[in-house]
Amino acid sequence: MIAHEPEATGARPALRHPDGGWSARSCYAMALLTLAYAFNFFDRLLISLLFPLIQKDLGLTDTELGLITGVVFVLVYAILGIPVGRLADRYSRKVIIGVGFTFWSAMTFATGFVGNVWHMMATRFLMGAGESAGTPPSTSMLSDLFDQARRPLAFSILVTGTAISSLVLTPIAGWIGHVYGWRQAYFAAGAAGMVLGLLILLTVREPARGRFDGEQAVAPEDKPPLRASFSFLFGRRTFVLATIAAALNTVSFHAHLVWGTTFMLRVHGLDVAQSAALIGPIRGITNLVGAIASGVMLGWLQRRDERWGVWLPACCFVTVGVSQFLFLFAPTAALASVGVAISALAEGMMVPLMSLILVRVMPARIRTFGMATYVLIIAIVGQIVGPAGVGALNDALASIWHEEAIRYSMSVTALIGVLAGPAIFLAGKHLRKDAQAASAWSAQ
C-alpha cells in the first residue's frame, strides 16, 4: 500500500511520440470504441423513443417509465462502474469493453421479448450493468492509443458517438419501430451491438498502459488497493473541482434534455413530432460539430498558451447554462432552437475537454477506476437530481405560473449550470501540480 505521496519530480514527458499517432491500428480501435460509445448512448435512450408503442402494448404508466429509464438504470450503471473500473485497471480493457458491449447488447435484444413491467425492469437493470463497462475503460484505452499531442482530436472523435446515435441510429430505430414494431427495433439494435462487441474482443489489441505519460508497466498484483486509489483521487483538487463542475453541468444539461420537449409543448404549443423534427437534428449536428471542433480548437489554442486547456472548458460550461436561458425565454420556437444549438455545440466541446483534464491527473494504473468514480458522481447528481428537481418544481409552481411553471423550474437548473464555469476555472489552478503528482505516484 502506498502510504505517502512522493514529491512531484521529473521533466514533463514529450507530447509527441513516433508510435502515438494516426496508425491504421489505432484508428481502427478508435472507430470501434466510438461505435461502442454511440450504442452506449443509443441503447439506454431507445425506450424513450419507442415508449408510446411499448406503453400501448404493455400498458405501462408514465411513473413506471420514469423508474425504468431513471433510477433503475442510472444507479446500477453508475455504482457498478467502480468495480468494473478496478477490473479494467488490473486486466485487459478491450476484453472488459468487448464483453460489456456484447452483454448489454444481448440485454437490448432480450428486451424485444419482454411481456410486462417487471421483465422490462430486469432487462433495463442488466443493460445498465453491461453499459458500466463502456465509457471509463474506453477513455483509459484511448489515452494509451494516442500521445498527449493527438489526444484532443482522438477524444473529440470518441464523443461523436452521441451524434452518431442522434443522426443515424435513432432515425433507423424509429423507422423500424414504426414499420415493423418496437420489438423488432430492439432486436435490430441488440444484434448489431453484439456483432460490434465481438469485433472488439477478437480484433482490437490492448495497448500498454501509461506509455505516453512517462510511466512503466505495472503487474496486476502490484495495483494499488481501493483505499489508496480513493485517497489519491480525492487528494487532488483538480479532480474534486472538475467533478463538482461536471456534476453542476449535468444537473443543467440533463434537466434540459429530459424536459426540453415538454417545454416546447407547454410553452410554444408544438406537438411531439414537431418538437422532435425541430430540436433533434439541430442537437445532433451541432453536438457533432462541437465534439470535432474542441480537439482542433484546443490544439491551436494550447500552442499559444497551455492554460486554454482549462479556459476553454470553463467557457463551454458557462455557454451551456447561458444558452439555456435563451432557450427558455425566447419568444418563438425558432429562436428557442438557436439556444438548443448553442447549448449542444458547447456541450459537445465540453465532454472531450473534461476527459483530457481528468486523464492528466489520474495515474495510468488507476485511470479507468478514476473515470468510473467521476461518472458515478455526475450520474447520480445530474441524471437523477436534475430531471427530478425540475419535476418537483413544476408541481410546486403550477399554482402560480400554470403551464409557464416549467420555464422557471428549468431556469433554476440553467443557473446551476452556469456555476460550473467558475468551478473548473478554480480546478485549473492546481492542474500542473496534480499532473506531476499523478506521474510521480504511478512510478512507485
C-alpha positions in Angstrom: 0.0 0.0 0.0 1.2 3.5 -0.8 1.3 5.4 2.4 2.8 8.7 1.3 2.6 10.6 -2.0 6.1 11.3 -3.3 7.3 14.8 -4.3 6.5 15.6 -7.9 9.7 15.3 -9.8 11.0 14.8 -13.3 10.5 16.7 -16.5 7.2 16.7 -18.3 7.1 13.9 -20.9 7.3 14.8 -24.6 3.9 15.5 -26.1 4.6 13.6 -29.4 5.8 10.1 -29.8 6.6 8.3 -33.1 4.2 5.5 -32.3 1.4 7.6 -30.8 -0.2 8.9 -33.9 -2.8 8.0 -36.5 -1.7 4.5 -37.4 -4.2 2.1 -39.0 -4.3 0.0 -35.8 -5.0 3.0 -33.5 -7.6 4.4 -35.9 -9.4 1.0 -36.2 -9.5 0.7 -32.5 -10.8 4.2 -32.1 -13.5 3.6 -34.7 -14.9 0.6 -32.8 -14.6 2.4 -29.4 -16.6 5.3 -31.0 -19.3 2.9 -32.2 -19.4 1.4 -28.7 -19.8 4.9 -27.3 -22.7 5.5 -29.8 -24.5 2.3 -28.8 -23.9 3.0 -25.1 -25.9 6.3 -25.5 -28.4 4.9 -28.0 -29.5 1.7 -26.3 -30.2 3.5 -23.0 -32.5 6.1 -24.7 -34.2 3.6 -27.1 -37.0 3.1 -24.6 -37.8 6.8 -24.7 -38.1 6.8 -28.5 -40.3 3.7 -28.5 -42.3 4.3 -25.3 -45.6 5.2 -27.0 -45.6 1.8 -28.8 -44.4 0.0 -25.7 -46.9 1.7 -23.4 -49.8 0.7 -25.8 -48.6 -2.9 -26.0 -47.6 -3.5 -22.3 -49.9 -1.0 -20.5 -47.1 0.8 -18.7 -47.7 4.1 -16.8 -45.6 7.3 -17.0 -44.5 6.6 -13.4 -43.2 3.2 -14.4 -41.4 4.7 -17.4 -39.7 7.2 -15.0 -38.5 4.4 -12.7 -37.3 2.2 -15.6 -35.4 4.9 -17.5 -34.1 6.8 -14.5 -33.4 5.2 -11.1 -33.3 1.5 -12.2 -30.7 2.2 -15.0 -28.7 5.1 -13.5 -28.0 3.6 -10.1 -26.7 0.2 -11.4 -24.8 1.8 -14.3 -23.0 4.3 -12.0 -22.4 2.1 -9.0 -21.1 -0.9 -10.9 -18.7 1.4 -12.8 -16.5 1.3 -9.7 -15.8 -2.5 -9.5 -15.7 -2.7 -13.3 -13.2 0.2 -13.4 -11.0 -1.7 -10.9 -11.1 -4.8 -13.1 -10.2 -2.8 -16.2 -7.2 -1.3 -14.3 -6.0 -4.8 -13.5 -6.8 -6.7 -16.6 -7.4 -6.1 -20.4 -9.6 -3.1 -21.1 -10.5 -4.3 -24.5 -11.8 -7.5 -23.0 -13.8 -5.6 -20.4 -15.3 -3.3 -23.1 -16.0 -6.1 -25.6 -17.7 -8.4 -23.0 -19.7 -5.4 -21.6 -20.7 -4.3 -25.1 -21.8 -7.8 -26.1 -23.7 -8.3 -22.8 -25.6 -5.0 -22.8 -26.5 -5.6 -26.5 -27.8 -9.1 -25.6 -30.0 -7.4 -22.9 -31.1 -4.9 -25.6 -32.0 -7.9 -27.8 -33.8 -9.6 -24.9 -35.9 -6.5 -24.3 -37.8 -7.4 -27.5 -39.2 -10.5 -25.7 -40.5 -8.8 -22.5 -44.1 -9.2 -21.5 -44.6 -6.8 -18.6 -43.0 -4.1 -16.5 -41.0 -6.5 -14.4 -39.4 -8.1 -17.4 -38.6 -4.6 -18.8 -37.1 -3.6 -15.4 -34.9 -6.7 -15.3 -33.5 -6.2 -18.8 -33.0 -2.5 -18.1 -31.2 -3.3 -14.9 -28.9 -5.8 -16.7 -28.4 -3.4 -19.6 -27.1 -0.8 -17.1 -24.8 -3.3 -15.6 -23.3 -4.0 -19.0 -23.0 -0.3 -20.0 -20.9 0.4 -16.9 -18.1 -1.3 -18.9 -18.3 1.2 -21.7 -17.1 4.8 -21.3 -14.4 4.7 -18.5 -12.4 1.8 -20.0 -12.7 3.4 -23.4 -11.3 6.7 -22.2 -8.4 5.0 -20.5 -7.6 2.8 -23.5 -7.7 5.8 -25.9 -5.2 7.6 -23.7 -2.7 4.8 -24.5 -3.5 4.6 -28.2 -2.6 8.3 -28.8 0.1 10.5 -27.3 -0.7 13.8 -25.5 -0.5 15.9 -28.6 -3.0 13.8 -30.5 -5.4 13.0 -27.7 -7.6 16.2 -28.0 -8.8 15.2 -31.5 -9.0 11.5 -30.6 -11.2 12.2 -27.6 -13.3 14.5 -29.7 -13.9 11.8 -32.2 -14.9 9.3 -29.5 -17.6 11.8 -28.2 -19.1 12.0 -31.7 -20.7 8.7 -30.8 -23.6 10.7 -29.3 -24.1 12.5 -32.6 -24.0 9.2 -34.5 -26.7 8.0 -32.1 -28.9 11.0 -32.8 -28.3 11.4 -36.5 -28.0 7.7 -37.6 -29.2 5.1 -35.1 -32.2 6.9 -33.7 -33.9 7.5 -37.2 -33.3 3.9 -38.2 -34.7 2.6 -35.0 -37.7 4.9 -35.3 -38.4 3.7 -38.8 -38.1 0.0 -37.8 -40.4 0.6 -34.9 -43.0 2.4 -37.0 -43.0 -0.1 -39.8 -42.3 -3.4 -38.1 -43.0 -2.8 -34.4 -41.0 -1.8 -31.3 -39.8 -5.4 -30.6 -38.1 -5.6 -34.0 -36.3 -2.3 -33.3 -34.8 -3.8 -30.1 -33.9 -7.0 -32.0 -32.0 -5.0 -34.6 -30.2 -2.7 -32.1 -29.2 -5.7 -30.0 -28.0 -7.8 -32.9 -25.8 -5.0 -34.3 -24.3 -4.3 -30.9 -23.4 -8.0 -30.3 -21.6 -8.1 -33.6 -19.6 -5.0 -32.8 -18.8 -6.2 -29.3 -17.4 -9.4 -30.6 -15.3 -7.5 -33.1 -13.7 -5.5 -30.3 -13.0 -8.7 -28.4 -11.5 -10.5 -31.4 -9.7 -7.9 -33.4 -8.6 -5.0 -31.2 -5.2 -5.1 -29.4 -4.7 -3.9 -25.8 -2.1 -1.0 -25.7 0.5 -0.8 -22.9 -0.7 1.5 -20.0 0.9 4.9 -19.5 3.3 4.5 -22.4 2.9 8.2 -23.4 2.8 9.5 -19.8 6.3 8.6 -18.6 5.0 5.6 -16.7 6.2 2.0 -16.5 4.1 -1.1 -16.9 2.8 -2.5 -13.6 1.9 -6.1 -12.9 -1.8 -6.7 -11.9 -0.8 -7.9 -8.5 1.0 -4.6 -7.9 -2.1 -2.5 -8.5 -2.8 -0.1 -5.6 -5.6 -1.1 -3.2 -9.0 0.6 -3.3 -8.4 2.9 -0.3 -5.1 4.2 -1.7 -6.8 4.9 -5.0 -9.7 6.8 -3.5 -7.2 8.7 -1.3 -5.1 9.8 -4.2 -8.1 10.9 -6.4 -9.8 12.9 -3.7 -6.5 14.4 -2.6 -6.2 16.1 -6.0 -8.0 19.4 -6.0 -8.2 19.3 -9.8 -10.2 16.0 -9.7 -12.5 17.2 -6.9 -13.3 20.6 -8.5 -13.6 19.2 -12.0 -16.1 16.6 -10.8 -18.1 19.3 -9.0 -18.1 21.4 -12.2 -19.2 18.4 -14.3 -22.0 17.5 -11.8 -23.3 21.0 -11.8 -23.3 21.0 -15.6 -25.0 17.6 -15.7 -27.8 18.8 -13.5 -28.5 21.6 -16.0 -28.0 19.6 -19.2 -30.0 16.5 -18.3 -32.9 18.6 -17.0 -32.8 20.3 -20.4 -32.5 17.0 -22.2 -35.4 15.3 -20.3 -37.8 18.3 -20.1 -37.0 20.1 -23.4 -39.7 18.5 -25.4 -42.3 19.0 -22.7 -41.3 22.7 -22.5 -41.8 23.1 -26.3 -45.2 21.5 -26.0 -46.4 23.6 -23.0 -44.9 27.0 -23.8 -44.7 27.1 -27.6 -47.6 24.7 -28.5 -45.7 22.3 -30.6 -46.6 18.6 -30.7 -44.1 15.8 -30.1 -43.4 15.2 -33.8 -42.8 18.9 -34.5 -40.6 19.3 -31.4 -38.5 16.2 -32.4 -38.2 17.4 -36.0 -37.0 20.9 -34.9 -34.7 20.0 -32.0 -33.4 16.5 -32.8 -31.4 17.3 -36.0 -30.2 20.7 -34.6 -28.9 19.0 -31.4 -27.3 16.1 -33.3 -25.5 18.2 -35.9 -24.2 20.9 -33.5 -23.1 18.3 -31.0 -21.1 16.6 -33.7 -19.5 19.9 -34.8 -18.7 20.8 -31.2 -17.0 17.5 -30.5 -14.8 17.7 -33.5 -14.1 21.4 -33.1 -13.0 21.1 -29.5 -10.0 19.0 -30.4 -8.9 21.2 -33.3 -9.5 24.4 -31.4 -7.7 23.2 -28.2 -4.7 22.1 -30.2 -4.5 25.5 -31.8 -5.0 27.5 -28.6 -2.6 25.5 -26.5 0.2 26.2 -28.9 -0.2 29.8 -27.7 -1.0 29.2 -24.0 -1.4 25.8 -22.3 -3.9 27.4 -19.9 -6.5 27.2 -22.6 -6.8 23.5 -21.5 -8.8 24.9 -18.6 -10.1 28.2 -20.0 -11.9 26.6 -23.0 -14.0 24.1 -20.9 -14.8 26.9 -18.5 -16.1 29.0 -21.4 -18.1 25.9 -22.6 -19.7 25.4 -19.2 -20.9 29.0 -18.9 -22.1 28.9 -22.5 -24.3 25.8 -21.8 -26.0 27.5 -18.9 -26.5 30.9 -20.6 -27.7 29.4 -23.8 -30.4 27.6 -21.9 -31.8 30.9 -20.7 -32.0 31.9 -24.4 -34.0 28.6 -25.0 -36.3 29.3 -22.0 -37.1 32.9 -22.6 -37.1 33.1 -26.4 -40.4 34.5 -27.7 -40.6 31.9 -30.6 -39.9 28.3 -31.1 -37.4 29.1 -33.9 -35.4 31.4 -31.6 -35.5 28.8 -28.8 -33.9 26.3 -31.2 -31.0 28.7 -31.5 -30.5 28.2 -27.8 -30.6 24.5 -28.3 -27.9 24.7 -31.0 -25.6 26.8 -28.9 -26.1 24.5 -25.8 -25.4 21.3 -27.8 -22.4 22.8 -29.5 -20.8 23.8 -26.2 -21.8 20.5 -24.6 -20.2 18.6 -27.4 -17.0 20.6 -26.9 -17.0 20.2 -23.1 -17.1 16.4 -22.8 -13.7 15.6 -24.5 -12.1 18.6 -22.9 -13.1 17.4 -19.4 -11.7 13.9 -20.2 -8.4 15.5 -21.2 -8.1 17.3 -17.9 -9.0 14.2 -15.9 -6.6 11.8 -17.5 -3.8 14.2 -16.8 -4.4 14.0 -13.0 -5.1 10.2 -12.9 -2.2 7.8 -12.8 -2.5 5.3 -15.7 -2.7 2.4 -13.3 -6.0 3.7 -11.8 -7.3 5.7 -14.8 -10.3 3.6 -15.5 -11.2 3.5 -11.8 -10.9 7.3 -11.7 -13.1 7.8 -14.7 -15.7 5.4 -13.2 -15.7 7.3 -9.9 -16.2 10.5 -11.9 -19.1 9.0 -13.9 -20.7 7.7 -10.6 -20.8 11.1 -9.0 -22.0 13.1 -12.0 -24.6 10.4 -13.0 -26.2 10.3 -9.5 -26.1 14.0 -9.0 -27.0 15.1 -12.5 -29.1 12.4 -14.2 -31.3 11.9 -11.1 -31.4 15.2 -9.2 -31.7 17.5 -12.3 -34.7 16.0 -14.0 -36.4 15.1 -10.7 -35.8 18.6 -9.4 -37.5 20.2 -12.4 -40.5 17.9 -12.0 -40.9 18.8 -8.3 -40.6 22.5 -9.0 -43.1 22.2 -11.8 -45.7 20.9 -9.4 -44.8 23.4 -6.7 -45.0 26.4 -9.1 -48.0 25.3 -11.1 -50.5 27.2 -8.9 -48.6 30.4 -9.7 -47.5 30.2 -13.3 -49.5 27.2 -14.6 -48.1 25.9 -17.9 -45.3 28.5 -17.7 -44.0 27.0 -14.4 -41.7 24.8 -16.4 -39.9 27.9 -17.7 -38.9 29.0 -14.2 -38.2 25.5 -13.0 -35.7 25.0 -15.8 -34.2 28.4 -15.1 -33.0 27.1 -11.7 -31.1 24.3 -13.3 -29.7 26.6 -16.0 -28.3 28.8 -13.3 -26.7 25.8 -11.6 -25.1 25.0 -14.9 -23.5 28.5 -15.2 -21.8 27.9 -11.8 -19.8 25.0 -13.4 -17.6 27.6 -15.2 -16.0 29.1 -12.1 -15.6 25.6 -10.6 -13.5 24.3 -13.5 -11.5 27.6 -13.6 -10.5 27.0 -10.0 -9.6 23.4 -10.8 -7.1 24.7 -13.4 -5.0 26.5 -10.7 -4.0 23.0 -9.4 -3.7 21.2 -12.7 0.1 21.2 -13.3 0.9 20.2 -9.7 -1.7 17.4 -9.7 -0.5 16.1 -13.1 3.1 15.9 -11.8 1.9 14.1 -8.6 0.0 11.6 -10.8 3.1 10.8 -12.8 5.3 10.5 -9.8 2.8 8.4 -7.8 2.3 6.0 -10.7 6.0 5.3 -11.0 6.2 3.9 -7.4 
